[in-house]
Amino acid sequence: MTTHATDHQAAADTVGSIGLRLDDVTLTLGDGDTAVTALDHVGLTVAPGEFVAVVGPSGSGKSSLLAVAGGLQRPTSGTVHIAGTELTALSDKERTAARLRHIGFVFQQSNLLASLTVREQLLLPLHIDRRLDTTARARADELIEAVGLTHRAGSRPHQLSGGERQRAGLARALMTSPAVLLVDEPTSALDRVRSAEAVRLIAEQTHERSTATVMVTHDTAIMDAADRVYEMVDGRLS
Ligand SMILES: Nc1ncnc2c1ncn2[C@@H]1O[C@H](COP(=O)(O)OP(=O)(O)OP(=O)(O)O)[C@@H](O)[C@H]1O
C-alpha cells in the first residue's frame, strides 16, 4: 500500500491526536556547489498508535528524515511538531530536553553499552537522573518481557544474538514512554524470518503503547506490517 503524504493530514490534525508532524520541511546539507537537498518540502503526520514505514534507496534522505523528526538536526526550513510541541521553535537546550522526554530512537547499530546487562541498559538513564525506583524497575521488567528477553535480562550484549540486541534496543527506546518512536533499518542485520519478527514486534508495541512510529528502510518486504508506507526519492516523500 502506498498513499500520498497529505491524505491523512486532515484526519490526524484534530487537537491532541498528533504524535509527529512535519510541515514543508527542507534540509540542505553542504555548501555551494556541493550542497545537497536531503529533504525537499516534506510533509508527514503520524498519529499516536500509527506505524508508518518510509522506503527508499540509499541516499534518498531517510536518515535525514529521522534526524530532523527526532530533533537531532534543525531543518533548513519548515516546522516539526512532537506531541503538541513545536520542536523547531525551541532552543538547542530545550530541544535536547524534548528529545529525551518524547522521542525513542532505535538505531541500526543498537548502541548498547558493552559492560551492561540488558536490564541495566534500560535502567541507566534513570539511574543517572536519580529516578531509579520500584516503578522504573517494574517498567524495565515489563518491557523486557514484552520484547521476549526475560531469559536474557542478565546478559551483556556480546552474549546476545543480533535480533536479541535489536529487541533490547527497542525495549530501551520505550523506557521513557516516548510519544514518538523513530526506527532506522531494524532489519538489515537479520535474516528474513527474524526481520519480519522484529518489524511485527515494533508494530505491536506501536499499537499497544500508542507511539507515533516512523521506520525507515530499504527493505520493501516489511511493508505488510505498516499502517502506511511512503516512498522517499531524492528527498521527496510520496
Ligand atoms: N553532512 C552531509 N553533507 C553533505 N551531504 C550529505 C551529508 N549527509 C548526507 N548527505 C547527502 O544527503 C543525501 C541524503 O542522505 P541520507 O543519509 O539522509 O540518505 P539515506 O536514504 O538515509 O541513505 P542510506 O540508506 O544509505 O543510509 C545523500 O545524497 C547524502 O549523500
The ligand as an ORCA input file, in Angstrom:
! r2SCAN-3c Opt
* xyz 0 1
  N      26.850     16.043      6.087
  C      26.476     15.977      4.804
  N      26.931     16.882      3.896
  C      26.535     16.849      2.611
  N      25.673     15.925      2.122
  C      25.203     14.978      2.960
  C      25.577     14.944      4.346
  N      24.935     13.886      4.925
  C      24.201     13.294      3.953
  N      24.368     13.937      2.770
  C      23.691     13.614      1.500
  O      22.282     13.817      1.682
  C      21.538     12.848      0.958
  C      20.603     12.098      1.867
  O      21.365     11.298      2.758
  P      20.687     10.325      3.840
  O      21.775      9.766      4.690
  O      19.586     11.024      4.527
  O      20.088      9.146      2.885
  P      19.553      7.687      3.278
  O      18.340      7.476      2.460
  O      19.410      7.572      4.750
  O      20.721      6.727      2.800
  P      21.179      5.263      3.388
  O      20.028      4.332      3.143
  O      22.392      4.946      2.546
  O      21.508      5.452      4.830
  C      22.570     11.954      0.265
  O      22.724     12.437     -1.055
  C      23.839     12.179      1.075
  O      24.978     11.976      0.278
*
